[in-house]
Amino acid sequence: MTDSTRDPRLVVEVLSEALPYIQRFSGKTVVVKYGGNAMTEDTLIDSFARDIVLMKEVGINPVVVHGGGPQIGSLLEKLNIESRFVDGMRVTDSRTMDVVEMVLGGLVNKGIVNLINQCGGKAIGLTGKDGAQIRARKLQVKHQSPEMTAPEIIDIGHVGDVESISTDLIEMLAAQHFIPVIAPIGVDGAGNSYNINADLVAGKLAEALNAEKLMLLTNVAGLMDASGEVLTGLSTSQVDSLIADGTIYGGMLPKISCALDAVKGGVASAHIIDGRVPHSTLLEIFTNAGVGTLITNASPTTNA
């Protein structure tokens, strides 16, 4: 259906349904982790940028944290630098870290900023090094096989964990109607740079900002049960049980853990969203149905 044939009554119904959510979340902060298909497909890229601008226009304060693993891998390949992974994490020596900073802090970050600005927003790109926002520490990776009596510590280079987050710069920008777009690069006390998982940065930033929502865009419909059905609303205790019984495992476990920690740390709700759906962030915030899994401290009745 084109704009010229869309029934105006449907548009009015959509706006009417969105009104209570706009009123509820106006003035609140929403941290959005941007990645996956939403970051690589043209139609999804455009819809994401429009979503972020609309959120700002109706009084919500969006803060975007982005990934960029495929783009990093592509440039490393062009530069003939080998990509190696340990437990899904990229081994990051000094040369690789230089590429990470160029791609995340430059190419990807400024591309997102430009898209948001082209849609009428006022975005500013940052890394965690700007304003010393993200203080990092070297990530300790432990590996233990059944025959080992003690775990082995594996050095994967400039891969970091979040030690602390300062929100002064982000809050100042949001108050001046800017949209912060943050690359997940942190710095330690000695000035060393670290590549940090974007989901982790988004979760810790949402905690530090006392955000209303944390939204993690991914390439699946949401968290699924054993029969393949999407679990649309969960309490933190239910998520703990799903981790304990093995329903949540593998690649989804770190993402769910970030969302769970954020809610336990004071964020009102966390959402695992299907980034393959156009306008998925708006659907999750402004409609009754939503497009993913909601996690809160209480058993919710809707995805709001």
Backbone hydrogen bonds in HBPLUS format (Angstrom, degrees):
<---DONOR---> <-ACCEPTOR-->    atom                        ^
c    i                          cat <-CA-CA->   ^        H-A-AA   ^      H-
h    n   atom  resd res      DA  || num        DHA   H-A  angle D-A-AA Bond
n    s   type  num  typ     dist DA aas  dist angle  dist       angle   num
A0005-THR N   A0002-THR O   3.13 MM   3  5.36 140.8  2.29 102.6 113.2     1
A0006-ARG N   A0002-THR O   3.01 MM   4  6.07 122.5  2.36 148.3 163.4     2
A0010-LEU N   A0007-ASP O   2.99 MM   3  5.53 135.9  2.19 113.4 124.0     3
A0012-VAL N   A0008-PRO O   3.06 MM   4  6.36 158.0  2.11 147.7 152.9     4
A0013-GLU N   A0009-ARG O   2.97 MM   4  6.19 153.2  2.04 142.2 149.6     5
A0014-VAL N   A0010-LEU O   2.97 MM   4  6.23 155.7  2.03 148.4 154.2     6
A0015-LEU N   A0011-VAL O   3.00 MM   4  6.29 162.5  2.04 151.3 155.8     7
A0016-SER N   A0012-VAL O   2.88 MM   4  6.05 155.1  1.94 148.0 155.4     8
A0017-GLU N   A0013-GLU O   2.94 MM   4  6.17 152.5  2.02 145.5 152.5     9
A0018-ALA N   A0014-VAL O   3.01 MM   4  6.24 145.6  2.13 143.8 153.4    10
A0019-LEU N   A0015-LEU O   3.11 MM   4  6.25 135.0  2.32 143.6 154.0    11
A0021-TYR N   A0018-ALA O   3.00 MM   3  5.42 125.0  2.31 113.1 127.6    12
A0022-ILE N   A0018-ALA O   2.97 MM   4  6.20 155.4  2.03 157.4 165.2    13
A0023-GLN N   A0019-LEU O   2.98 MM   4  6.23 165.3  2.00 160.8 164.2    14
A0024-ARG N   A0020-PRO O   2.96 MM   4  6.03 148.3  2.07 134.0 143.0    15
A0025-PHE N   A0021-TYR O   2.95 MM   4  6.05 156.1  2.01 150.3 154.7    16
A0026-SER N   A0022-ILE O   2.97 MM   4  5.72 126.1  2.27 145.8 154.7    17
A0028-LYS N   A0025-PHE O   2.98 MM   3  5.31 160.6  2.02 133.9 135.3    18
A0027-GLY N   A0059-GLY O   2.67 MM  32  5.43 161.0  1.71 125.0 131.0    19
A0061-ASN N   A0028-LYS O   2.86 MM  33  6.01 173.3  1.87 162.2 161.3    20
A0212-GLU N   A0029-THR O   2.84 MM 183  5.61 146.6  1.95 147.8 157.7    21
A0030-VAL N   A0061-ASN O   3.04 MM  31  6.10 159.7  2.09 132.5 136.3    22
A0063-VAL N   A0030-VAL O   2.90 MM  33  6.22 148.5  2.00 154.3 156.3    23
A0031-VAL N   A0213-LYS O   2.99 MM 182  6.32 162.5  2.02 159.3 156.1    24
A0215-MET N   A0031-VAL O   2.82 MM 184  6.19 163.0  1.85 164.3 169.3    25
A0032-VAL N   A0063-VAL O   2.81 MM  31  6.12 163.8  1.84 159.4 164.5    26
A0065-VAL N   A0032-VAL O   2.86 MM  33  6.12 164.0  1.88 152.4 155.0    27
A0033-LYS N   A0215-MET O   2.75 MM 182  6.13 167.3  1.76 167.2 171.7    28
A0217-LEU N   A0033-LYS O   3.12 MM 184  6.00 168.9  2.14 153.3 156.6    29
A0034-TYR N   A0065-VAL O   2.76 MM  31  6.09 156.5  1.81 154.3 162.6    30
A0067-GLY N   A0034-TYR O   3.15 MM  33  6.54 150.2  2.24 168.0 168.4    31
A0039-MET N   A0036-GLY O   2.95 MM   3  5.58 158.8  1.99 117.2 124.2    32
A0040-THR N   A0037-ASN O   2.97 MM   3  5.16 160.0  2.01 110.9 117.3    33
A0041-GLU N   A0037-ASN O   3.08 MM   4  5.93 148.5  2.18 170.8 166.2    34
A0044-LEU N   A0041-GLU O   3.05 MM   3  5.41 117.8  2.46 107.4 122.6    35
A0045-ILE N   A0041-GLU O   2.85 MM   4  6.03 153.7  1.92 159.4 168.2    36
A0046-ASP N   A0042-ASP O   3.09 MM   4  6.30 163.6  2.11 152.7 155.6    37
A0047-SER N   A0043-THR O   3.09 MM   4  6.27 159.0  2.14 140.9 146.9    38
A0048-PHE N   A0044-LEU O   2.92 MM   4  6.03 154.9  1.98 145.7 152.3    39
A0049-ALA N   A0045-ILE O   3.14 MM   4  6.38 167.1  2.16 150.9 153.5    40
A0050-ARG N   A0046-ASP O   3.09 MM   4  6.31 162.5  2.12 150.3 155.0    41
A0051-ASP N   A0047-SER O   2.91 MM   4  6.07 153.0  1.98 144.3 152.2    42
A0052-ILE N   A0048-PHE O   3.01 MM   4  6.31 160.8  2.05 157.1 160.7    43
A0053-VAL N   A0049-ALA O   3.11 MM   4  6.36 161.5  2.14 149.2 154.0    44
A0054-LEU N   A0050-ARG O   2.90 MM   4  6.07 163.6  1.93 152.9 157.5    45
A0055-MET N   A0051-ASP O   2.95 MM   4  6.16 159.9  1.99 150.8 156.3    46
A0056-LYS N   A0052-ILE O   3.15 MM   4  6.45 157.8  2.21 145.2 150.4    47
A0057-GLU N   A0053-VAL O   2.94 MM   4  6.21 153.5  2.02 148.7 156.8    48
A0058-VAL N   A0054-LEU O   3.07 MM   4  6.35 141.6  2.22 151.6 160.0    49
A0060-ILE N   A0055-MET O   2.97 MM   5  5.27 146.2  2.09 162.8 152.2    50
A0059-GLY N   A0056-LYS O   3.14 MM   3  5.27 162.0  2.17 108.7 111.6    51
A0064-VAL N   A0180-PRO O   3.00 MM 116  6.26 166.0  2.02 166.3 162.5    52
A0182-ILE N   A0064-VAL O   2.73 MM 118  6.07 169.3  1.74 158.1 160.3    53
A0066-HIS N   A0182-ILE O   3.17 MM 116  6.47 158.1  2.22 158.8 162.4    54
A0072-ILE N   A0068-GLY O   2.99 MM   4  6.24 153.4  2.06 155.4 163.7    55
A0073-GLY N   A0069-GLY O   2.92 MM   4  6.17 166.3  1.94 158.3 161.8    56
A0074-SER N   A0070-PRO O   2.94 MM   4  6.13 151.5  2.03 144.5 152.0    57
A0075-LEU N   A0071-GLN O   3.18 MM   4  6.41 162.0  2.21 146.3 149.4    58
A0076-LEU N   A0072-ILE O   2.96 MM   4  6.18 162.9  1.99 156.2 161.6    59
A0077-GLU N   A0073-GLY O   3.03 MM   4  6.18 152.6  2.11 143.1 150.1    60
A0078-LYS N   A0074-SER O   3.10 MM   4  6.42 154.0  2.17 143.6 150.3    61
A0079-LEU N   A0075-LEU O   2.95 MM   4  6.19 142.3  2.10 145.7 156.1    62
A0081-ILE N   A0076-LEU O   2.82 MM   5  5.00 175.7  1.82 153.4 152.1    63
A0080-ASN N   A0077-GLU O   3.06 MM   3  4.95 159.8  2.10 102.4 107.8    64
A0091-VAL N   A0084-ARG O   2.76 MM   7  5.49 171.3  1.77 148.4 151.4    65
A0086-VAL N   A0089-MET O   2.85 MM   3  5.20 155.1  1.91 145.0 150.4    66
A0089-MET N   A0086-VAL O   2.95 MM   3  5.20 165.0  1.98 114.1 118.6    67
A0092-THR N   A0156-ILE O   2.89 MM  64  6.01 166.3  1.91 146.7 142.0    68
A0158-HIS N   A0092-THR O   2.62 MM  66  5.12 162.6  1.65 154.4 151.0    69
A0097-MET N   A0093-ASP O   2.84 MM   4  6.06 153.9  1.91 153.6 161.8    70
A0098-ASP N   A0094-SER O   3.08 MM   4  6.34 147.4  2.19 143.0 150.6    71
A0099-VAL N   A0095-ARG O   3.27 MM   4  6.66 152.0  2.35 143.9 150.6    72
A0100-VAL N   A0096-THR O   2.86 MM   4  6.20 157.0  1.91 151.5 158.6    73
A0101-GLU N   A0097-MET O   2.95 MM   4  6.17 161.8  1.98 151.5 154.9    74
A0102-MET N   A0098-ASP O   3.06 MM   4  6.28 154.5  2.12 142.2 149.4    75
A0103-VAL N   A0099-VAL O   2.88 MM   4  6.07 163.8  1.90 157.7 161.4    76
A0104-LEU N   A0100-VAL O   2.81 MM   4  5.79 160.5  1.85 155.2 159.3    77
A0105-GLY N   A0101-GLU O   2.96 MM   4  5.15 133.3  2.19 120.7 134.5    78
A0106-GLY N   A0102-MET O   3.09 MM   4  5.09 125.9  2.40 111.3 122.9    79
A0107-LEU N   A0102-MET O   3.15 MM   5  6.68 146.3  2.27 153.3 156.3    80
A0108-VAL N   A0103-VAL O   2.79 MM   5  5.82 165.3  1.81 163.1 168.4    81
A0109-ASN N   A0104-LEU O   3.22 MM   5  5.78 139.3  2.40 131.3 142.2    82
A0110-LYS N   A0106-GLY O   2.92 MM   4  5.73 164.8  1.94 155.0 160.1    83
A0111-GLY N   A0107-LEU O   3.10 MM   4  6.04 140.5  2.26 134.8 145.6    84
A0112-ILE N   A0108-VAL O   3.06 MM   4  6.36 156.6  2.12 155.6 160.1    85
A0113-VAL N   A0109-ASN O   3.04 MM   4  6.32 164.5  2.06 151.1 155.7    86
A0114-ASN N   A0110-LYS O   2.94 MM   4  6.01 159.2  1.99 140.9 146.4    87
A0115-LEU N   A0111-GLY O   3.08 MM   4  6.30 156.6  2.14 144.4 150.2    88
A0116-ILE N   A0112-ILE O   3.04 MM   4  6.31 166.5  2.06 158.4 160.8    89
A0117-ASN N   A0113-VAL O   2.97 MM   4  6.16 161.4  2.00 151.4 157.2    90
A0118-GLN N   A0114-ASN O   2.85 MM   4  6.03 150.1  1.94 147.9 156.2    91
A0119-CYS N   A0115-LEU O   3.20 MM   4  6.47 130.9  2.46 138.0 149.8    92
A0119-CYS N   A0116-ILE O   3.14 MM   3  5.21 136.5  2.33  96.8 108.8    93
A0121-GLY N   A0116-ILE O   3.00 MM   5  5.38 155.6  2.06 148.6 142.1    94
A0120-GLY N   A0117-ASN O   3.01 MM   3  5.14 160.0  2.05 108.5 112.1    95
A0179-ILE N   A0122-LYS O   2.72 MM  57  5.90 149.0  1.82 140.1 146.0    96
A0124-ILE N   A0179-ILE O   3.01 MM  55  6.12 154.2  2.08 141.9 143.4    97
A0181-VAL N   A0124-ILE O   2.90 MM  57  5.97 152.4  1.98 158.3 154.4    98
A0126-LEU N   A0181-VAL O   2.82 MM  55  6.04 156.9  1.87 164.4 164.6    99
A0183-ALA N   A0126-LEU O   2.82 MM  57  6.25 157.5  1.87 147.7 154.3   100
A0130-ASP N   A0127-THR O   3.11 MM   3  5.60 147.0  2.23 111.3 119.2   101
A0128-GLY N   A0185-ILE O   2.88 MM  57  5.11 115.3  2.31 135.6 153.9   102
A0134-ILE N   A0128-GLY O   2.89 MM   6  4.55 173.8  1.90 129.2 130.5   103
A0132-ALA N   A0129-LYS O   3.07 MM   3  4.81 159.5  2.11 118.4 114.8   104
A0166-SER N   A0133-GLN O   2.73 MM  33  4.66 158.0  1.78 137.1 144.9   105
A0187-VAL N   A0134-ILE O   3.12 MM  53  6.55 160.1  2.16 159.7 163.3   106
A0135-ARG N   A0164-SER O   2.92 MM  29  5.17 155.8  1.98 147.8 154.0   107
A0163-GLU N   A0135-ARG O   2.79 MM  28  5.45 157.0  1.84 153.6 157.1   108
A0164-SER N   A0135-ARG O   3.21 MM  29  5.17 155.2  2.28 136.0 137.9   109
A0136-ALA N   A0187-VAL O   2.91 MM  51  5.12 163.3  1.94 115.2 120.9   110
A0137-ARG N   A0161-ASP O   3.03 MM  24  5.38 152.2  2.11 143.3 149.2   111
A0161-ASP N   A0137-ARG O   2.78 MM  24  5.38 156.3  1.84 158.9 167.2   112
A0139-LEU N   A0159-VAL O   2.90 MM  20  5.81 169.0  1.91 150.9 147.8   113
A0154-ILE N   A0141-VAL O   2.79 MM  13  5.37 171.3  1.80 163.3 166.1   114
A0143-HIS N   A0152-GLU O   2.82 MM   9  5.07 154.7  1.88 144.4 153.1   115
A0152-GLU N   A0143-HIS O   2.65 MM   9  5.07 175.6  1.66 153.6 151.9   116
A0148-MET N   A0145-SER O   2.95 MM   3  5.43 161.9  1.98 120.5 126.5   117
A0195-ASN N   A0158-HIS O   2.86 MM  37  6.14 172.5  1.87 151.8 149.4   118
A0160-GLY N   A0195-ASN O   2.88 MM  35  5.69 163.3  1.91 134.1 139.3   119
A0171-GLU N   A0167-THR O   2.91 MM   4  6.01 169.4  1.93 163.9 166.8   120
A0172-MET N   A0168-ASP O   2.99 MM   4  6.15 153.4  2.06 146.6 154.1   121
A0173-LEU N   A0169-LEU O   3.00 MM   4  6.24 161.6  2.04 151.1 155.6   122
A0174-ALA N   A0170-ILE O   2.93 MM   4  6.14 164.5  1.95 153.6 158.0   123
A0175-ALA N   A0171-GLU O   3.02 MM   4  6.11 154.3  2.09 142.8 149.4   124
A0176-GLN N   A0173-LEU O   3.04 MM   3  5.15 135.8  2.24  99.0 111.6   125
A0178-PHE N   A0173-LEU O   2.96 MM   5  5.19 161.9  1.99 149.9 144.7   126
A0177-HIS N   A0174-ALA O   3.02 MM   3  5.06 152.7  2.10 111.6 111.7   127
A0185-ILE N   A0183-ALA O   2.80 MM   2  5.77 138.9  1.97 109.5  96.6   128
A0196-ILE N   A0184-PRO O   3.03 MM  12  5.49 164.1  2.06 170.3 165.1   129
A0186-GLY N   A0194-TYR O   2.93 MM   8  5.17 154.8  1.99 147.6 152.6   130
A0194-TYR N   A0186-GLY O   2.86 MM   8  5.17 148.7  1.96 144.0 144.0   131
A0188-ASP N   A0192-ASN O   3.01 MM   4  5.47 150.8  2.09 143.7 152.7   132
A0191-GLY N   A0188-ASP O   2.98 MM   3  5.35 165.1  2.01 116.3 120.2   133
A0201-VAL N   A0197-ASN O   3.05 MM   4  6.41 160.6  2.09 153.3 158.6   134
A0202-ALA N   A0198-ALA O   2.92 MM   4  6.07 163.8  1.94 148.8 153.4   135
A0203-GLY N   A0199-ASP O   2.94 MM   4  6.15 160.4  1.98 150.5 155.5   136
A0204-LYS N   A0200-LEU O   2.97 MM   4  6.18 169.8  1.98 156.8 159.2   137
A0205-LEU N   A0201-VAL O   2.83 MM   4  5.88 154.2  1.90 150.0 157.9   138
A0206-ALA N   A0202-ALA O   2.91 MM   4  6.04 153.9  1.97 144.5 151.6   139
A0207-GLU N   A0203-GLY O   3.08 MM   4  6.38 153.2  2.15 145.1 152.0   140
A0208-ALA N   A0204-LYS O   2.99 MM   4  6.24 165.0  2.01 146.7 150.5   141
A0209-LEU N   A0205-LEU O   2.91 MM   4  6.07 151.1  1.99 150.4 157.8   142
A0211-ALA N   A0206-ALA O   2.94 MM   5  5.03 172.7  1.94 153.2 154.8   143
A0210-ASN N   A0207-GLU O   3.00 MM   3  5.05 154.9  2.07 104.3 112.2   144
A0269-SER N   A0212-GLU O   3.19 MM  57  6.54 132.2  2.43 138.6 152.0   145
A0214-LEU N   A0269-SER O   2.97 MM  55  6.45 143.1  2.10 145.9 157.0   146
A0271-HIS N   A0214-LEU O   2.74 MM  57  6.15 151.1  1.82 159.8 169.7   147
A0216-LEU N   A0271-HIS O   2.83 MM  55  6.10 173.6  1.83 177.0 176.4   148
A0273-ILE N   A0216-LEU O   2.91 MM  57  5.92 163.6  1.93 144.6 150.1   149
A0218-THR N   A0273-ILE O   2.87 MM  55  6.01 155.1  1.93 169.4 173.1   150
A0275-GLY N   A0218-THR O   2.82 MM  57  5.27 152.0  1.90 146.7 156.2   151
A0231-LEU N   A0223-LEU O   2.73 MM   8  5.71 172.9  1.74 168.7 169.5   152
A0225-ASP N   A0229-GLU O   2.86 MM   4  5.50 154.8  1.92 149.6 154.6   153
A0228-GLY N   A0225-ASP O   3.01 MM   3  5.35 165.3  2.03 115.6 119.5   154
A0294-LEU N   A0232-THR O   2.94 MM  62  5.74 152.6  2.01 116.8 125.3   155
A0234-LEU N   A0294-LEU O   2.78 MM  60  6.06 152.2  1.85 154.2 163.6   156
A0296-THR N   A0234-LEU O   2.99 MM  62  6.48 155.9  2.05 157.9 165.3   157
A0239-VAL N   A0235-SER O   3.07 MM   4  6.42 155.5  2.13 150.3 156.8   158
A0236-THR N   A0296-THR O   2.95 MM  60  6.10 117.9  2.34 150.9 163.6   159
A0240-ASP N   A0236-THR O   2.96 MM   4  6.24 158.4  2.00 148.9 154.6   160
A0241-SER N   A0237-SER O   3.09 MM   4  6.32 151.5  2.17 140.9 148.0   161
A0242-LEU N   A0238-GLN O   2.95 MM   4  6.27 151.2  2.04 146.8 154.9   162
A0243-ILE N   A0239-VAL O   2.95 MM   4  6.24 146.6  2.07 151.0 159.8   163
A0244-ALA N   A0240-ASP O   2.99 MM   4  6.21 159.3  2.03 145.3 151.3   164
A0245-ASP N   A0241-SER O   2.93 MM   4  6.17 151.5  2.01 149.7 156.3   165
A0247-THR N   A0242-LEU O   2.96 MM   5  5.12 121.9  2.31 151.5 162.3   166
A0248-ILE N   A0242-LEU O   3.17 MM   6  5.76 161.5  2.21 126.8 126.4   167
A0246-GLY N   A0243-ILE O   3.25 MM   3  5.28 156.8  2.31 101.7 108.6   168
A0253-LEU N   A0250-GLY O   3.14 MM   3  5.65 144.1  2.28 111.0 120.3   169
A0256-ILE N   A0252-MET O   2.97 MM   4  6.15 169.8  1.98 163.1 166.1   170
A0257-SER N   A0253-LEU O   2.85 MM   4  5.95 156.3  1.91 151.5 158.8   171
A0258-CYS N   A0254-PRO O   3.00 MM   4  6.25 151.1  2.09 145.1 151.4   172
A0259-ALA N   A0255-LYS O   3.11 MM   4  6.46 160.2  2.16 149.3 154.2   173
A0260-LEU N   A0256-ILE O   2.77 MM   4  5.96 161.9  1.80 154.6 160.2   174
A0261-ASP N   A0257-SER O   2.87 MM   4  5.98 165.4  1.89 148.9 152.8   175
A0262-ALA N   A0258-CYS O   3.06 MM   4  6.21 152.3  2.14 141.9 149.4   176
A0263-VAL N   A0259-ALA O   3.11 MM   4  6.41 161.4  2.15 151.5 155.2   177
A0264-LYS N   A0260-LEU O   2.96 MM   4  6.19 166.8  1.98 154.7 158.9   178
A0265-GLY N   A0261-ASP O   2.81 MM   4  5.89 128.2  2.08 135.0 149.6   179
A0267-VAL N   A0262-ALA O   3.01 MM   5  5.56 164.9  2.04 147.4 142.5   180
A0266-GLY N   A0263-VAL O   3.13 MM   3  5.31 167.5  2.14 109.2 111.8   181
A0270-ALA N   A0295-ILE O   2.92 MM  25  5.13 160.0  1.96 147.7 154.4   182
A0295-ILE N   A0270-ALA O   2.76 MM  25  5.13 155.1  1.82 159.1 163.0   183
A0272-ILE N   A0293-THR O   2.84 MM  21  5.05 157.9  1.89 146.7 153.6   184
A0293-THR N   A0272-ILE O   2.92 MM  21  5.05 152.0  1.99 143.5 147.5   185
A0274-ASP N   A0291-VAL O   3.38 MM  17  6.23 162.1  2.41 147.6 150.6   186
A0277-VAL N   A0274-ASP O   3.22 MM   3  5.96 169.9  2.24 120.9 123.4   187
A0280-SER N   A0277-VAL O   3.17 MM   3  5.33 125.4  2.49 146.2 136.6   188
A0283-LEU N   A0279-HIS O   3.03 MM   4  6.29 162.5  2.07 156.9 162.6   189
A0284-GLU N   A0280-SER O   3.03 MM   4  6.16 149.8  2.12 143.5 150.6   190
A0285-ILE N   A0281-THR O   3.13 MM   4  6.31 149.3  2.23 141.5 149.3   191
A0286-PHE N   A0282-LEU O   2.79 MM   4  5.61 169.6  1.80 156.5 160.2   192
